[in-house]
Amino acid sequence: MQNVIVLILGGGRGTRLYPLTKFRSKPAVPIGGKYRLIDIPISNCINSGLNQIYVLTQFNSVSLHHHVHSYTFDHFSNGYVEILAAQQTSDNDGSWYQGTADAVRQNFGFIRQRGVEYVLILSGDQLYQMDFEKMIETHQKFNADVTIAAVPVSQDRASALGIMRLDDNGRVVGFLEKPETAQELAHVRTDPAWIEAQGIKPQGRDCLASMGIYLFNKKTLLDVLEKTSYKDFGKEVFPASIRSKHVQVHLFDGYWEDIGTIRSFYEANLNMTKPNPPFSLANAEGQETFTEARFLPSSRIQEAAIRDSLIADGCDIQEGARIENSIIGLRCRIDRGTTIRNSIIMGNDFFLDDRERAEDQAQGLPDLGIGANTLIDGAIIDKNCRIGSNVSITNTGNVQEKELPFGMIRDGIICIEKEAVIPDGFRLS
């Protein structure tokens, strides 16, 4: 596996996840109480024996850089996770990355290094657990120039994804972005018998969707990008490669979710609280999920009622609190009598000491965390928020889109932006 380098694309603006991306890049958005989205592709790489990893960054990247730098390997493994930020060099005029393919093109020097035969290109904002060693085996077995990971989906999901058409040997011979009409779907439909022959039960899924995970021969990748001005892998490089190169499919039949919207982010997180979650951060098959080591104390929970929820480290949950179907992030303080339902509380980056708390009180600021006798239902509360006592944050009117003084409602989800201050008695319904 030492002849494979990994490029994780983490530089997009993430506009559809705004306001969670107001102060951070999309891969730096917290998930599951104590992780960030970037932890998923990095963990998949480590679990697959891949430890030469570059993260390409651009927008709002400070917190992402800080988090990625927490990944270290021993001196004998030659492993690394390094940042490749957009920069001015003698080979470019200092312009930002113009797309995923352009980001890779601007970092050719790292791809050309000795000993590299394959380049694995990943997205920094997807939820899945995948053994990339099996993908490399598929690539080598079929002597492919490019191998792309694909997941079977039903036709009702196909209209939101890029769908591939294959020959009988699994070679990609066609690609259609977001097919909608019956004629378009018929053109890219895969025979369920072929899918079943690959060891996967179709279960009504007769379309193969691109996961945006590409494995290139180094020579092929350099050739494609040097001879073209393509800027995007999904829209330009991949379709062009189908016409001129051997592009092989690698089938994947596990959970996969592209975190593209506030609604998909919200649902993917809360699904983790279920008794048998479709995606679990604690995988019994040795697929560990790694993140920054924080060395926090265990959470302190008094006489509280907690059901179907995840509680991260360092929390203080006081008596009478009720938490249902929710995720409570790091260092979260929840005062007495407060109810949290169907919500994601991202927690805090720090603890307050008594002196800092007294200074805040003197300025009339609510304490860091969530005050007493407050109700939060159907919301995402970003980090370091101060929510006072007797506050109500709900969306009983089922509003889908609305600007708020401290955030916004998107896709019907209330999003309270990072470091917001909500005074005692405030009511949003």
ChimeraX attribute file (.defattr): number of C-alpha atoms within 10 A of each C-alpha:
attribute: neighborCount
match mode: 1-to-1
recipient: residues
	/A:1	14
	/A:2	15
	/A:3	13
	/A:4	22
	/A:5	24
	/A:6	22
	/A:7	26
	/A:8	25
	/A:9	24
	/A:10	30
	/A:11	27
	/A:12	21
	/A:13	16
	/A:14	22
	/A:15	14
	/A:16	15
	/A:17	20
	/A:18	20
	/A:19	21
	/A:20	25
	/A:21	20
	/A:22	15
	/A:23	17
	/A:24	20
	/A:25	28
	/A:26	30
	/A:27	29
	/A:28	27
	/A:29	22
	/A:30	21
	/A:31	24
	/A:32	25
	/A:33	21
	/A:34	20
	/A:35	21
	/A:36	22
	/A:37	23
	/A:38	28
	/A:39	25
	/A:40	25
	/A:41	25
	/A:42	26
	/A:43	20
	/A:44	20
	/A:45	23
	/A:46	19
	/A:47	20
	/A:48	16
	/A:49	16
	/A:50	22
	/A:51	22
	/A:52	20
	/A:53	21
	/A:54	22
	/A:55	23
	/A:56	23
	/A:57	24
	/A:58	20
	/A:59	20
	/A:60	18
	/A:61	22
	/A:62	14
	/A:63	14
	/A:64	25
	/A:65	18
	/A:66	12
	/A:67	18
	/A:68	21
	/A:69	13
	/A:70	13
	/A:71	17
	/A:72	11
	/A:73	12
	/A:74	8
	/A:75	8
	/A:76	6
	/A:77	10
	/A:78	10
	/A:79	18
	/A:80	17
	/A:81	19
	/A:82	17
	/A:83	19
	/A:84	22
	/A:85	20
	/A:86	18
	/A:87	14
	/A:88	12
	/A:89	10
	/A:90	6
	/A:91	7
	/A:92	10
	/A:93	9
	/A:94	11
	/A:95	10
	/A:96	17
	/A:97	22
	/A:98	13
	/A:99	16
	/A:100	22
	/A:101	22
	/A:102	17
	/A:103	24
	/A:104	25
	/A:105	20
	/A:106	19
	/A:107	16
	/A:108	14
	/A:109	9
	/A:110	14
	/A:111	22
	/A:112	13
	/A:113	10
	/A:114	8
	/A:115	11
	/A:116	17
	/A:117	17
	/A:118	24
	/A:119	21
	/A:120	24
	/A:121	21
	/A:122	21
	/A:123	23
	/A:124	28
	/A:125	26
	/A:126	21
	/A:127	24
	/A:128	17
	/A:129	23
	/A:130	22
	/A:131	15
	/A:132	20
	/A:133	15
	/A:134	14
	/A:135	22
	/A:136	18
	/A:137	12
	/A:138	18
	/A:139	23
	/A:140	13
	/A:141	9
	/A:142	16
	/A:143	14
	/A:144	19
	/A:145	22
	/A:146	25
	/A:147	26
	/A:148	25
	/A:149	20
	/A:150	22
	/A:151	19
	/A:152	26
	/A:153	19
	/A:154	16
	/A:155	20
	/A:156	11
	/A:157	15
	/A:158	24
	/A:159	18
	/A:160	13
	/A:161	17
	/A:162	21
	/A:163	28
	/A:164	23
	/A:165	19
	/A:166	19
	/A:167	12
	/A:168	9
	/A:169	10
	/A:170	17
	/A:171	20
	/A:172	23
	/A:173	17
	/A:174	15
	/A:175	22
	/A:176	20
	/A:177	18
	/A:178	16
	/A:179	21
	/A:180	15
	/A:181	10
	/A:182	9
	/A:183	10
	/A:184	14
	/A:185	20
	/A:186	13
	/A:187	16
	/A:188	22
	/A:189	20
	/A:190	21
	/A:191	14
	/A:192	17
	/A:193	12
	/A:194	16
	/A:195	19
	/A:196	12
	/A:197	10
	/A:198	10
	/A:199	10
	/A:200	15
	/A:201	14
	/A:202	19
	/A:203	11
	/A:204	11
	/A:205	20
	/A:206	22
	/A:207	29
	/A:208	28
	/A:209	27
	/A:210	22
	/A:211	22
	/A:212	17
	/A:213	19
	/A:214	24
	/A:215	27
	/A:216	22
	/A:217	21
	/A:218	20
	/A:219	15
	/A:220	17
	/A:221	22
	/A:222	16
	/A:223	11
	/A:224	19
	/A:225	18
	/A:226	12
	/A:227	8
	/A:228	10
	/A:229	13
	/A:230	19
	/A:231	19
	/A:232	16
	/A:233	21
	/A:234	18
	/A:235	15
	/A:236	14
	/A:237	19
	/A:238	19
	/A:239	19
	/A:240	15
	/A:241	19
	/A:242	18
	/A:243	12
	/A:244	10
	/A:245	15
	/A:246	17
	/A:247	27
	/A:248	25
	/A:249	27
	/A:250	22
	/A:251	23
	/A:252	19
	/A:253	14
	/A:254	13
	/A:255	13
	/A:256	16
	/A:257	15
	/A:258	16
	/A:259	22
	/A:260	15
	/A:261	15
	/A:262	22
	/A:263	16
	/A:264	14
	/A:265	19
	/A:266	20
	/A:267	13
	/A:268	20
	/A:269	22
	/A:270	21
	/A:271	19
	/A:272	22
	/A:273	23
	/A:274	16
	/A:275	9
	/A:276	9
	/A:277	13
	/A:278	14
	/A:279	20
	/A:280	20
	/A:281	17
	/A:282	10
	/A:283	11
	/A:284	8
	/A:285	6
	/A:286	8
	/A:287	18
	/A:288	17
	/A:289	19
	/A:290	19
	/A:291	19
	/A:292	15
	/A:293	9
	/A:294	11
	/A:295	8
	/A:296	12
	/A:297	10
	/A:298	13
	/A:299	17
	/A:300	12
	/A:301	16
	/A:302	13
	/A:303	12
	/A:304	17
	/A:305	14
	/A:306	18
	/A:307	14
	/A:308	16
	/A:309	22
	/A:310	22
	/A:311	24
	/A:312	21
	/A:313	20
	/A:314	22
	/A:315	23
	/A:316	18
	/A:317	27
	/A:318	19
	/A:319	17
	/A:320	17
	/A:321	22
	/A:322	20
	/A:323	25
	/A:324	18
	/A:325	21
	/A:326	30
	/A:327	29
	/A:328	26
	/A:329	28
	/A:330	25
	/A:331	27
	/A:332	29
	/A:333	23
	/A:334	28
	/A:335	22
	/A:336	21
	/A:337	19
	/A:338	25
	/A:339	22
	/A:340	25
	/A:341	19
	/A:342	21
	/A:343	26
	/A:344	29
	/A:345	27
	/A:346	26
	/A:347	29
	/A:348	23
	/A:349	11
	/A:350	13
	/A:351	14
	/A:352	12
	/A:353	8
	/A:354	9
	/A:355	9
	/A:356	12
	/A:357	16
	/A:358	14
	/A:359	11
	/A:360	15
	/A:361	12
	/A:362	9
	/A:363	9
	/A:364	10
	/A:365	18
	/A:366	20
	/A:367	21
	/A:368	25
	/A:369	23
	/A:370	29
	/A:371	23
	/A:372	21
	/A:373	19
	/A:374	25
	/A:375	20
	/A:376	24
	/A:377	22
	/A:378	21
	/A:379	23
	/A:380	24
	/A:381	28
	/A:382	23
	/A:383	25
	/A:384	22
	/A:385	25
	/A:386	22
	/A:387	29
	/A:388	24
	/A:389	23
	/A:390	18
	/A:391	22
	/A:392	21
	/A:393	19
	/A:394	18
	/A:395	18
	/A:396	10
	/A:397	8
	/A:398	12
	/A:399	14
	/A:400	13
	/A:401	13
	/A:402	13
	/A:403	11
	/A:404	13
	/A:405	10
	/A:406	15
	/A:407	19
	/A:408	19
	/A:409	21
	/A:410	20
	/A:411	17
	/A:412	18
	/A:413	23
	/A:414	28
	/A:415	25
	/A:416	26
	/A:417	24
	/A:418	22
	/A:419	16
	/A:420	17
	/A:421	20
	/A:422	20
	/A:423	17
	/A:424	18
	/A:425	14
	/A:426	14
	/A:427	14
	/A:428	13
	/A:429	11
